[in-house]
Amino acid sequence: MRFKIINTVIILLLFAGLVLAIFGFTSFWYVLSFIVFYLLFLLTVSTNVRFNFFVNSISENPGIKEKQIAISFDDGPVENTLEILKVLEKYNAKAGFFCIGKNIKKNPEIFRKILTKGHLVGNHTYSHTRKMGALSVSTIVKEIEDCNKIAEETAGIKMKLFRPPFGIVSPKTKKALQKIDMLSIGWSIRSFDAVLSSEEIILNRIKKRLKPGAVILLHDNNAKTVNILEQLLLFLKNNQYEVVRPDKLLEINAYS
Ligand SMILES: [Zn+2]
């Protein structure tokens, strides 16, 4: 609703600007700059779940005052997830894994192992398509439901938490989530472990942004994340930070 109102106001302003430009009261360059600025704004809010513009996502818990944070992993379960689980066990840390449906289908044992080790699982769509921003409401619903279905068949759980692939959301994502009663979960610290190559830079990004109630985003399908996680857990331990499972940190229910 909020987006519809803003979009209508912007279109009316653009129309008025065009009329003024046609009659020589303003320059077409101003109107063009305005269009570019608005498109950049839309690109920013649709690729950053934290802004809560199109969809209300829970990305951190600002109410937490103790040194507690949560770690979440996207894109598994894959073989590398087993290495991540070993490191988490070594430091007795519980995390959240937002799984891709087709990976659950390929690696059901690993999916079950995540759960038996006491971690949380959530929905990261069935196919993890890059076209998320362009999908219809019914296709988004199908992507989420197909992932929920395979998770239930594999481990008998009904997932309630959803993390949008690439952090891309649109008004259609909001409608889809309302339709199937799923909760969007974001992050407050994006590590860029799937993009950046330097482990040091990735770790420093996380350390700099660390604060009570934060949710860190990592990727368990990334080989170098194993070492990054070990370094991170060591840093957290040395700085008296406690790693709390995301549902506990965010005070929400992960399953229905
Ligand atoms: Zn992803």
py3Dmol code that shows the C-alpha trace and the ligand (Angstrom):
import py3Dmol

protein = """\
ATOM      1  CA  MET A   1       0.000   0.000   0.000  1.00  0.00           C
ATOM      2  CA  ARG A   2       2.771   2.412   1.026  1.00  0.00           C
ATOM      3  CA  PHE A   3       4.639   1.654  -2.238  1.00  0.00           C
ATOM      4  CA  LYS A   4       1.465   2.183  -4.314  1.00  0.00           C
ATOM      5  CA  ILE A   5       0.970   5.649  -2.778  1.00  0.00           C
ATOM      6  CA  ILE A   6       4.635   6.660  -3.241  1.00  0.00           C
ATOM      7  CA  ASN A   7       4.659   5.325  -6.810  1.00  0.00           C
ATOM      8  CA  THR A   8       1.460   7.205  -7.721  1.00  0.00           C
ATOM      9  CA  VAL A   9       2.844  10.471  -6.256  1.00  0.00           C
ATOM     10  CA  ILE A  10       6.129  10.014  -8.166  1.00  0.00           C
ATOM     11  CA  ILE A  11       4.316   9.318 -11.470  1.00  0.00           C
ATOM     12  CA  LEU A  12       2.119  12.416 -10.968  1.00  0.00           C
ATOM     13  CA  LEU A  13       5.222  14.529 -10.213  1.00  0.00           C
ATOM     14  CA  LEU A  14       6.936  13.137 -13.317  1.00  0.00           C
ATOM     15  CA  PHE A  15       3.901  13.953 -15.435  1.00  0.00           C
ATOM     16  CA  ALA A  16       3.806  17.498 -14.027  1.00  0.00           C
ATOM     17  CA  GLY A  17       7.565  17.839 -14.665  1.00  0.00           C
ATOM     18  CA  LEU A  18       7.158  16.709 -18.273  1.00  0.00           C
ATOM     19  CA  VAL A  19       4.343  19.222 -18.857  1.00  0.00           C
ATOM     20  CA  LEU A  20       6.480  22.021 -17.332  1.00  0.00           C
ATOM     21  CA  ALA A  21       9.444  20.947 -19.501  1.00  0.00           C
ATOM     22  CA  ILE A  22       7.301  20.923 -22.667  1.00  0.00           C
ATOM     23  CA  PHE A  23       6.175  24.503 -21.973  1.00  0.00           C
ATOM     24  CA  GLY A  24       9.745  25.589 -21.209  1.00  0.00           C
ATOM     25  CA  PHE A  25       9.313  26.193 -17.461  1.00  0.00           C
ATOM     26  CA  THR A  26      11.965  23.618 -16.563  1.00  0.00           C
ATOM     27  CA  SER A  27      14.662  21.575 -18.272  1.00  0.00           C
ATOM     28  CA  PHE A  28      14.158  18.025 -19.576  1.00  0.00           C
ATOM     29  CA  TRP A  29      17.468  17.228 -17.838  1.00  0.00           C
ATOM     30  CA  TYR A  30      15.856  17.803 -14.428  1.00  0.00           C
ATOM     31  CA  VAL A  31      13.029  15.427 -15.337  1.00  0.00           C
ATOM     32  CA  LEU A  32      15.509  12.816 -16.630  1.00  0.00           C
ATOM     33  CA  SER A  33      17.662  13.139 -13.474  1.00  0.00           C
ATOM     34  CA  PHE A  34      14.541  12.638 -11.386  1.00  0.00           C
ATOM     35  CA  ILE A  35      13.689   9.425 -13.301  1.00  0.00           C
ATOM     36  CA  VAL A  36      17.243   8.070 -12.884  1.00  0.00           C
ATOM     37  CA  PHE A  37      17.222   8.920  -9.168  1.00  0.00           C
ATOM     38  CA  TYR A  38      13.884   7.151  -8.665  1.00  0.00           C
ATOM     39  CA  LEU A  39      15.046   4.032 -10.553  1.00  0.00           C
ATOM     40  CA  LEU A  40      18.199   3.910  -8.393  1.00  0.00           C
ATOM     41  CA  PHE A  41      16.041   4.260  -5.300  1.00  0.00           C
ATOM     42  CA  LEU A  42      13.835   1.330  -6.419  1.00  0.00           C
ATOM     43  CA  LEU A  43      16.922  -0.786  -7.156  1.00  0.00           C
ATOM     44  CA  THR A  44      18.315  -0.048  -3.677  1.00  0.00           C
ATOM     45  CA  VAL A  45      15.146  -0.845  -1.725  1.00  0.00           C
ATOM     46  CA  SER A  46      14.394  -3.981  -3.748  1.00  0.00           C
ATOM     47  CA  THR A  47      17.835  -5.495  -3.144  1.00  0.00           C
ATOM     48  CA  ASN A  48      18.175  -4.626   0.550  1.00  0.00           C
ATOM     49  CA  VAL A  49      15.798  -6.529   2.814  1.00  0.00           C
ATOM     50  CA  ARG A  50      17.020  -4.445   5.759  1.00  0.00           C
ATOM     51  CA  PHE A  51      15.262  -1.324   4.471  1.00  0.00           C
ATOM     52  CA  ASN A  52      11.868  -2.993   5.042  1.00  0.00           C
ATOM     53  CA  PHE A  53      10.432  -1.008   2.145  1.00  0.00           C
ATOM     54  CA  PHE A  54       8.498  -3.668   0.240  1.00  0.00           C
ATOM     55  CA  VAL A  55       8.509  -6.405   2.881  1.00  0.00           C
ATOM     56  CA  ASN A  56       8.853  -6.209   6.659  1.00  0.00           C
ATOM     57  CA  SER A  57      11.795  -8.463   7.459  1.00  0.00           C
ATOM     58  CA  ILE A  58      13.294  -9.185  10.854  1.00  0.00           C
ATOM     59  CA  SER A  59      16.994  -8.494  10.438  1.00  0.00           C
ATOM     60  CA  GLU A  60      18.274  -8.005  13.996  1.00  0.00           C
ATOM     61  CA  ASN A  61      17.075  -7.611  17.571  1.00  0.00           C
ATOM     62  CA  PRO A  62      17.882  -4.069  18.753  1.00  0.00           C
ATOM     63  CA  GLY A  63      16.343  -4.941  22.148  1.00  0.00           C
ATOM     64  CA  ILE A  64      19.251  -7.268  22.998  1.00  0.00           C
ATOM     65  CA  LYS A  65      21.627  -5.551  25.393  1.00  0.00           C
ATOM     66  CA  GLU A  66      23.954  -8.470  26.249  1.00  0.00           C
ATOM     67  CA  LYS A  67      26.765  -9.498  23.903  1.00  0.00           C
ATOM     68  CA  GLN A  68      24.631 -11.936  21.906  1.00  0.00           C
ATOM     69  CA  ILE A  69      24.559 -12.353  18.134  1.00  0.00           C
ATOM     70  CA  ALA A  70      23.264 -14.924  15.629  1.00  0.00           C
ATOM     71  CA  ILE A  71      24.952 -16.540  12.635  1.00  0.00           C
ATOM     72  CA  SER A  72      22.995 -17.605   9.555  1.00  0.00           C
ATOM     73  CA  PHE A  73      24.016 -19.522   6.456  1.00  0.00           C
ATOM     74  CA  ASP A  74      22.364 -19.464   3.034  1.00  0.00           C
ATOM     75  CA  ASP A  75      22.375 -21.733  -0.022  1.00  0.00           C
ATOM     76  CA  GLY A  76      22.958 -25.229   1.413  1.00  0.00           C
ATOM     77  CA  PRO A  77      22.685 -28.021   2.220  1.00  0.00           C
ATOM     78  CA  VAL A  78      25.768 -29.196   0.295  1.00  0.00           C
ATOM     79  CA  GLU A  79      28.888 -31.285   1.123  1.00  0.00           C
ATOM     80  CA  ASN A  80      30.620 -28.173   2.493  1.00  0.00           C
ATOM     81  CA  THR A  81      27.818 -27.783   5.064  1.00  0.00           C
ATOM     82  CA  LEU A  82      29.320 -30.777   6.901  1.00  0.00           C
ATOM     83  CA  GLU A  83      32.577 -28.834   7.423  1.00  0.00           C
ATOM     84  CA  ILE A  84      30.594 -25.840   8.698  1.00  0.00           C
ATOM     85  CA  LEU A  85      28.739 -28.122  11.139  1.00  0.00           C
ATOM     86  CA  LYS A  86      32.061 -29.467  12.487  1.00  0.00           C
ATOM     87  CA  VAL A  87      33.350 -25.945  13.219  1.00  0.00           C
ATOM     88  CA  LEU A  88      30.061 -24.932  14.891  1.00  0.00           C
ATOM     89  CA  GLU A  89      30.197 -28.056  17.049  1.00  0.00           C
ATOM     90  CA  LYS A  90      33.803 -27.336  18.058  1.00  0.00           C
ATOM     91  CA  TYR A  91      32.706 -23.966  19.463  1.00  0.00           C
ATOM     92  CA  ASN A  92      29.338 -25.239  20.706  1.00  0.00           C
ATOM     93  CA  ALA A  93      27.526 -22.636  18.579  1.00  0.00           C
ATOM     94  CA  LYS A  94      24.006 -22.993  17.159  1.00  0.00           C
ATOM     95  CA  ALA A  95      23.196 -21.292  13.858  1.00  0.00           C
ATOM     96  CA  GLY A  96      20.452 -20.915  11.251  1.00  0.00           C
ATOM     97  CA  PHE A  97      20.564 -22.520   7.787  1.00  0.00           C
ATOM     98  CA  PHE A  98      18.322 -21.116   5.052  1.00  0.00           C
ATOM     99  CA  CYS A  99      18.178 -24.019   2.630  1.00  0.00           C
ATOM    100  CA  ILE A 100      17.457 -24.263  -1.080  1.00  0.00           C
ATOM    101  CA  GLY A 101      14.764 -26.877  -1.853  1.00  0.00           C
ATOM    102  CA  LYS A 102      16.640 -28.566  -4.698  1.00  0.00           C
ATOM    103  CA  ASN A 103      19.704 -28.907  -2.442  1.00  0.00           C
ATOM    104  CA  ILE A 104      17.576 -30.521   0.292  1.00  0.00           C
ATOM    105  CA  LYS A 105      16.383 -32.993  -2.368  1.00  0.00           C
ATOM    106  CA  LYS A 106      19.995 -33.740  -3.375  1.00  0.00           C
ATOM    107  CA  ASN A 107      21.346 -33.931   0.192  1.00  0.00           C
ATOM    108  CA  PRO A 108      18.565 -35.106   2.524  1.00  0.00           C
ATOM    109  CA  GLU A 109      21.023 -36.630   5.023  1.00  0.00           C
ATOM    110  CA  ILE A 110      22.881 -33.330   5.408  1.00  0.00           C
ATOM    111  CA  PHE A 111      19.578 -31.483   5.887  1.00  0.00           C
ATOM    112  CA  ARG A 112      18.602 -33.909   8.660  1.00  0.00           C
ATOM    113  CA  LYS A 113      22.066 -33.605  10.212  1.00  0.00           C
ATOM    114  CA  ILE A 114      21.684 -29.794  10.486  1.00  0.00           C
ATOM    115  CA  LEU A 115      18.561 -30.414  12.562  1.00  0.00           C
ATOM    116  CA  THR A 116      19.938 -33.231  14.713  1.00  0.00           C
ATOM    117  CA  LYS A 117      22.878 -30.978  15.606  1.00  0.00           C
ATOM    118  CA  GLY A 118      20.391 -28.493  17.051  1.00  0.00           C
ATOM    119  CA  HIS A 119      20.479 -25.795  14.377  1.00  0.00           C
ATOM    120  CA  LEU A 120      17.552 -23.979  12.818  1.00  0.00           C
ATOM    121  CA  VAL A 121      16.427 -24.399   9.205  1.00  0.00           C
ATOM    122  CA  GLY A 122      14.511 -21.968   7.050  1.00  0.00           C
ATOM    123  CA  ASN A 123      13.231 -21.585   3.504  1.00  0.00           C
ATOM    124  CA  HIS A 124      15.418 -20.081   0.748  1.00  0.00           C
ATOM    125  CA  THR A 125      13.073 -21.019  -2.161  1.00  0.00           C
ATOM    126  CA  TYR A 126      13.202 -24.211  -4.221  1.00  0.00           C
ATOM    127  CA  SER A 127      15.404 -23.104  -7.116  1.00  0.00           C
ATOM    128  CA  HIS A 128      17.115 -19.909  -5.854  1.00  0.00           C
ATOM    129  CA  THR A 129      16.369 -18.110  -9.093  1.00  0.00           C
ATOM    130  CA  ARG A 130      18.000 -14.770  -9.911  1.00  0.00           C
ATOM    131  CA  LYS A 131      14.664 -13.626 -11.355  1.00  0.00           C
ATOM    132  CA  MET A 132      13.027 -13.255  -7.913  1.00  0.00           C
ATOM    133  CA  GLY A 133      12.220  -9.573  -8.525  1.00  0.00           C
ATOM    134  CA  ALA A 134      10.344 -10.394 -11.730  1.00  0.00           C
ATOM    135  CA  LEU A 135       8.297 -13.412 -10.573  1.00  0.00           C
ATOM    136  CA  SER A 136       4.511 -13.380 -10.221  1.00  0.00           C
ATOM    137  CA  VAL A 137       2.891 -13.824  -6.793  1.00  0.00           C
ATOM    138  CA  SER A 138       1.826 -17.386  -7.674  1.00  0.00           C
ATOM    139  CA  THR A 139       5.342 -18.340  -8.838  1.00  0.00           C
ATOM    140  CA  ILE A 140       6.897 -16.950  -5.631  1.00  0.00           C
ATOM    141  CA  VAL A 141       4.319 -18.902  -3.616  1.00  0.00           C
ATOM    142  CA  LYS A 142       5.209 -22.065  -5.577  1.00  0.00           C
ATOM    143  CA  GLU A 143       8.961 -21.515  -5.064  1.00  0.00           C
ATOM    144  CA  ILE A 144       8.436 -21.227  -1.294  1.00  0.00           C
ATOM    145  CA  GLU A 145       5.880 -24.017  -1.010  1.00  0.00           C
ATOM    146  CA  ASP A 146       7.993 -26.484  -3.035  1.00  0.00           C
ATOM    147  CA  CYS A 147      10.891 -25.848  -0.631  1.00  0.00           C
ATOM    148  CA  ASN A 148       8.600 -26.260   2.399  1.00  0.00           C
ATOM    149  CA  LYS A 149       7.240 -29.514   0.939  1.00  0.00           C
ATOM    150  CA  ILE A 150      10.644 -31.142   0.451  1.00  0.00           C
ATOM    151  CA  ALA A 151      11.714 -30.039   3.956  1.00  0.00           C
ATOM    152  CA  GLU A 152       8.610 -31.617   5.459  1.00  0.00           C
ATOM    153  CA  GLU A 153       9.049 -34.834   3.462  1.00  0.00           C
ATOM    154  CA  THR A 154      12.721 -35.026   4.460  1.00  0.00           C
ATOM    155  CA  ALA A 155      12.563 -34.109   8.138  1.00  0.00           C
ATOM    156  CA  GLY A 156       8.899 -33.774   9.119  1.00  0.00           C
ATOM    157  CA  ILE A 157       9.099 -30.062   9.886  1.00  0.00           C
ATOM    158  CA  LYS A 158       6.933 -27.157   8.754  1.00  0.00           C
ATOM    159  CA  MET A 159       9.210 -24.185   8.118  1.00  0.00           C
ATOM    160  CA  LYS A 160       7.876 -20.718   8.831  1.00  0.00           C
ATOM    161  CA  LEU A 161      10.912 -18.528   8.180  1.00  0.00           C
ATOM    162  CA  PHE A 162      11.845 -17.315   4.714  1.00  0.00           C
ATOM    163  CA  ARG A 163      14.984 -15.615   3.498  1.00  0.00           C
ATOM    164  CA  PRO A 164      14.742 -14.004   0.046  1.00  0.00           C
ATOM    165  CA  PRO A 165      17.476 -15.133  -2.380  1.00  0.00           C
ATOM    166  CA  PHE A 166      19.980 -12.308  -3.030  1.00  0.00           C
ATOM    167  CA  GLY A 167      17.931 -10.216  -0.593  1.00  0.00           C
ATOM    168  CA  ILE A 168      15.648  -9.302  -3.509  1.00  0.00           C
ATOM    169  CA  VAL A 169      12.089  -8.369  -2.551  1.00  0.00           C
ATOM    170  CA  SER A 170       9.166  -6.716  -4.320  1.00  0.00           C
ATOM    171  CA  PRO A 171       5.510  -5.908  -3.523  1.00  0.00           C
ATOM    172  CA  LYS A 172       4.780  -9.384  -4.960  1.00  0.00           C
ATOM    173  CA  THR A 173       7.047 -11.012  -2.350  1.00  0.00           C
ATOM    174  CA  LYS A 174       4.976  -9.306   0.348  1.00  0.00           C
ATOM    175  CA  LYS A 175       1.708 -10.639  -1.116  1.00  0.00           C
ATOM    176  CA  ALA A 176       3.169 -14.144  -1.483  1.00  0.00           C
ATOM    177  CA  LEU A 177       4.389 -14.230   2.133  1.00  0.00           C
ATOM    178  CA  GLN A 178       1.016 -12.990   3.425  1.00  0.00           C
ATOM    179  CA  LYS A 179      -0.764 -15.678   1.402  1.00  0.00           C
ATOM    180  CA  ILE A 180       1.186 -18.553   2.932  1.00  0.00           C
ATOM    181  CA  ASP A 181       1.869 -16.970   6.340  1.00  0.00           C
ATOM    182  CA  MET A 182       5.684 -16.986   6.204  1.00  0.00           C
ATOM    183  CA  LEU A 183       7.990 -14.557   7.983  1.00  0.00           C
ATOM    184  CA  SER A 184      10.845 -12.837   6.123  1.00  0.00           C
ATOM    185  CA  ILE A 185      14.213 -12.968   7.867  1.00  0.00           C
ATOM    186  CA  GLY A 186      16.996 -10.641   6.796  1.00  0.00           C
ATOM    187  CA  TRP A 187      20.415  -9.899   8.263  1.00  0.00           C
ATOM    188  CA  SER A 188      22.175  -6.907   9.754  1.00  0.00           C
ATOM    189  CA  ILE A 189      25.718  -7.886   8.735  1.00  0.00           C
ATOM    190  CA  ARG A 190      26.281  -8.952   5.135  1.00  0.00           C
ATOM    191  CA  SER A 191      29.714 -10.570   4.956  1.00  0.00           C
ATOM    192  CA  PHE A 192      29.912 -10.803   1.159  1.00  0.00           C
ATOM    193  CA  ASP A 193      31.716 -14.138   1.635  1.00  0.00           C
ATOM    194  CA  ALA A 194      30.274 -15.314  -1.695  1.00  0.00           C
ATOM    195  CA  VAL A 195      31.580 -12.232  -3.524  1.00  0.00           C
ATOM    196  CA  LEU A 196      34.828 -11.035  -1.930  1.00  0.00           C
ATOM    197  CA  SER A 197      37.952 -13.199  -2.178  1.00  0.00           C
ATOM    198  CA  SER A 198      39.962 -11.898   0.802  1.00  0.00           C
ATOM    199  CA  GLU A 199      39.131 -13.712   4.045  1.00  0.00           C
ATOM    200  CA  GLU A 200      40.702 -10.839   5.979  1.00  0.00           C
ATOM    201  CA  ILE A 201      38.458  -8.205   4.370  1.00  0.00           C
ATOM    202  CA  ILE A 202      35.369 -10.383   4.944  1.00  0.00           C
ATOM    203  CA  LEU A 203      36.246 -10.905   8.615  1.00  0.00           C
ATOM    204  CA  ASN A 204      36.984  -7.232   9.147  1.00  0.00           C
ATOM    205  CA  ARG A 205      33.623  -6.290   7.592  1.00  0.00           C
ATOM    206  CA  ILE A 206      31.889  -8.490  10.170  1.00  0.00           C
ATOM    207  CA  LYS A 207      34.024  -7.376  13.147  1.00  0.00           C
ATOM    208  CA  LYS A 208      33.480  -3.683  12.363  1.00  0.00           C
ATOM    209  CA  ARG A 209      29.691  -4.045  12.249  1.00  0.00           C
ATOM    210  CA  LEU A 210      29.350  -6.333  15.267  1.00  0.00           C
ATOM    211  CA  LYS A 211      26.912  -5.274  18.000  1.00  0.00           C
ATOM    212  CA  PRO A 212      24.468  -6.983  20.398  1.00  0.00           C
ATOM    213  CA  GLY A 213      21.429  -8.396  18.581  1.00  0.00           C
ATOM    214  CA  ALA A 214      23.134  -8.587  15.162  1.00  0.00           C
ATOM    215  CA  VAL A 215      22.436 -11.311  12.582  1.00  0.00           C
ATOM    216  CA  ILE A 216      25.396 -12.283  10.381  1.00  0.00           C
ATOM    217  CA  LEU A 217      24.934 -13.628   6.844  1.00  0.00           C
ATOM    218  CA  LEU A 218      27.376 -16.270   5.549  1.00  0.00           C
ATOM    219  CA  HIS A 219      27.131 -19.003   2.889  1.00  0.00           C
ATOM    220  CA  ASP A 220      27.631 -22.675   3.754  1.00  0.00           C
ATOM    221  CA  ASN A 221      28.183 -23.600   0.092  1.00  0.00           C
ATOM    222  CA  ASN A 222      31.393 -21.576   0.073  1.00  0.00           C
ATOM    223  CA  ALA A 223      34.640 -23.479   0.878  1.00  0.00           C
ATOM    224  CA  LYS A 224      36.461 -20.455   2.321  1.00  0.00           C
ATOM    225  CA  THR A 225      33.582 -19.755   4.719  1.00  0.00           C
ATOM    226  CA  VAL A 226      34.757 -22.721   6.843  1.00  0.00           C
ATOM    227  CA  ASN A 227      37.947 -20.892   7.789  1.00  0.00           C
ATOM    228  CA  ILE A 228      36.173 -17.529   8.068  1.00  0.00           C
ATOM    229  CA  LEU A 229      33.691 -19.115  10.486  1.00  0.00           C
ATOM    230  CA  GLU A 230      36.467 -20.589  12.619  1.00  0.00           C
ATOM    231  CA  GLN A 231      38.235 -17.206  12.827  1.00  0.00           C
ATOM    232  CA  LEU A 232      34.943 -15.477  13.574  1.00  0.00           C
ATOM    233  CA  LEU A 233      33.972 -17.883  16.359  1.00  0.00           C
ATOM    234  CA  LEU A 234      37.420 -17.488  17.905  1.00  0.00           C
ATOM    235  CA  PHE A 235      37.071 -13.692  17.761  1.00  0.00           C
ATOM    236  CA  LEU A 236      33.593 -13.846  19.303  1.00  0.00           C
ATOM    237  CA  LYS A 237      34.813 -16.118  22.079  1.00  0.00           C
ATOM    238  CA  ASN A 238      37.775 -13.850  22.846  1.00  0.00           C
ATOM    239  CA  ASN A 239      35.437 -10.847  22.961  1.00  0.00           C
ATOM    240  CA  GLN A 240      32.878 -12.540  25.234  1.00  0.00           C
ATOM    241  CA  TYR A 241      30.184 -12.672  22.544  1.00  0.00           C
ATOM    242  CA  GLU A 242      27.650 -15.487  22.796  1.00  0.00           C
ATOM    243  CA  VAL A 243      26.343 -17.087  19.592  1.00  0.00           C
ATOM    244  CA  VAL A 244      22.581 -17.605  19.922  1.00  0.00           C
ATOM    245  CA  ARG A 245      20.343 -19.478  17.471  1.00  0.00           C
ATOM    246  CA  PRO A 246      18.552 -16.909  15.239  1.00  0.00           C
ATOM    247  CA  ASP A 247      15.026 -17.791  16.422  1.00  0.00           C
ATOM    248  CA  LYS A 248      16.113 -17.321  20.031  1.00  0.00           C
ATOM    249  CA  LEU A 249      17.937 -14.057  19.328  1.00  0.00           C
ATOM    250  CA  LEU A 250      14.982 -12.700  17.333  1.00  0.00           C
ATOM    251  CA  GLU A 251      12.405 -14.148  19.762  1.00  0.00           C
ATOM    252  CA  ILE A 252      10.317 -15.832  17.061  1.00  0.00           C
ATOM    253  CA  ASN A 253       9.024 -19.321  16.220  1.00  0.00           C
ATOM    254  CA  ALA A 254      10.858 -21.064  13.388  1.00  0.00           C
ATOM    255  CA  TYR A 255       8.236 -23.753  12.711  1.00  0.00           C
ATOM    256  CA  SER A 256       4.455 -24.043  12.660  1.00  0.00           C
TER     257      SER A 256
END
"""
ligand_1 = """\
1
ZN
Zn 21.054 -17.394 -1.469
"""
view = py3Dmol.view(width=600, height=400)
view.addModel(protein, "pdb")
view.setStyle({"model": 0}, {"cartoon": {"style": "trace"}})
view.addModel(ligand_1, "xyz")
view.setStyle({"model": 1}, {"stick": {}})
view.zoomTo()
view.show()
